[in-house]
Amino acid sequence: MTKAGKLTGIFAALAVIGFFLPWILVSCAGTEQKLTGFQLAAGGATTPLINIKGTPLIYISLIAPILIYLIFLHNYLRKKISLWAIFIQSVLAGLGISPVIGILREIILQEIQTKPDSIILRPKPQYGLWIVLVSFGSIILSCAFDSQKQYKKMLLKASTSNSNDYDS
């Protein structure tokens, strides 16, 4: 197993941990509340002025790294990685990063949102969101490096088998 393959497992574990760390800080009329990825997915995070409804789509950011880690463990125990496994891990990382990018997009687009009763919300990204974002990005990069190595091995193997055919 390559170093990039091992990094995939480490970053998948970090993404799972980051899901339970604070993702955003919402301040509203002097009240502040940090919301984790789990609270954003499940809902129920409330203060007197803030009521967050759950968004189950965010659970993809938890399920994807768990599946990536299980594929990593399978490859680690086999001491071999296939191009299909790398492809599946990178697709899962792409799916997992989507809700995170969506949340960042909402924070950026609606940095100050006015509610009907003139309450101003100011969401700010927190370290858990950045950990998950960087972890998924790193998984995608390590999968790219791994696939490049696997592809080079396949080309080398094909060229050596072709040269053996000419020798005969």
N, C-alpha and C positions, 0 to 999 in steps of 0.2 A: 504494500500500500504506500502511495506517495505521501509526501508532506502535505500537499494540497488536500488530499483525501482525508487526512487526519484533522486538518483545520476545518473541514466541512463539519465533522462531528462536534468539534469544540464550539463553532459558531452556532450550530443548531441548538446545543445545550444553552448557550447564552441567550438565544432568541426566546426559548421557553422561560428562562428566568426573567428576562426583560418584560415578558407579558404580564407578570405579577408586580412589576415596579411601576411607579407613577409615570403616566404617559402625558397628561396635560394638567396644568394648574388653571383653574377657573376662578377668577376673582369677580365678585359681583356685589356692589354696594357695601364694600368693606368686608365681605365674607369671602374667604378663600378655601378652596377644596382641591386636593390632588386626587386625580382619578387614574386608576390603573387600567391596563388593557382589559383585565377581567371585568372591572366595573363598567367599562364602556360597552363590553359585549353583553353582560348580563343585565345591566341597568340597576336601578335601585339606589344609586348614589344621590342622596338628597341633603339639602340644607334648607333653611326656611325660604330661600329665594331660588334655589337650583334643584331641578328634578330631571335626572338623566334617564331617558328611556333606553333600554338595551338595543344593541344592534348586533344580532347574532352573526352577521357576516364577519365580524371582527374575530370570531373564533377560528377562522381560517389561519390567522396569524399565530395561533397556538397549535392547531392540528398539523399544519405544514412542517414546522420544525421537528415535531415528534416523529412524523413519517420519515423525514430526512435523516433523523438520528437512527431510526430503525434500519433504514437502508445502509447507513454507515456501519452499524454494528454487524449487519449481515456480511458486508464486504470485508470488514475487519476480521471477522471470524474465518472467512474463506481465504483471507490474505490475498484477495484478488478483487479487482473492480472492473466492471464492464462498461462499455459506452452507454448501454441502455440505463444502467443505474445512475450514471452521471447525468444523462438527459432527464431522467425522472426527478432527480434531486434539483436540477436547475429549474425545471418547470414548477415544482412545488415551492421553491424559493420565490419565483416570480408571482405565484398565487399568494403566498404569504405576505409579500411586501405590498401588495395592492391596497389592502385596507389601511396600512400605515401611511402610504402616500396619500390616500384619500383623506385621512385625518389631518395630515400636515397641510394639504390643500385647503381644507375647510378652515383651519386656523389662520392660514395666510390670507385667504379671500375674505374671511369674516372676522378679522382681528378685533374689530369693535362692532358688535351687533346690538342694535337697539330693539328692545322688546316693546310690545304695545304699552306697557305701563312705565316706559322710559327707564327701564333698568339696563345698565350697560354691562355686557359680559366681556371679559378680556381673557381669552384662553391663551396659554403659553405652553409650548412643548417642554416636556421634562425629560430627564435622563433615561427613563425606561423606554420611551419612544425612540430615542436616538440609538440605544443599545440594540433594539429590535431592527431598526432600519439598517444600521451598520452590519449587523449579523447577517441579514438576508443578502445585502450587497456583497459581503465577503464570501458567502456561500456561492453566489452566482460567479464571482471571480475565480474561486478555487475550483469550481466545476469546469470553468473555461480552461484553466491551466491543466486540469486532469484530462479533459477530453483531448487537448492538444498533445499531451504526452502519449495517450492511448493511440491516437491517430498516427503519430510518428512511429510507435512500436508496430502498428499494423503495416505501415509502409515498408519499414525495415524488414519485417518478416516476409512480406510479399516479394520484396526485391531479392532477398536471400533465397527464397524458394524458386524464383525465376532464374537466378544465376545457377542454381543446382540443376534445373531442367536443361540449360544450355550445355552444362558440363557433361551430361550423360550421352 
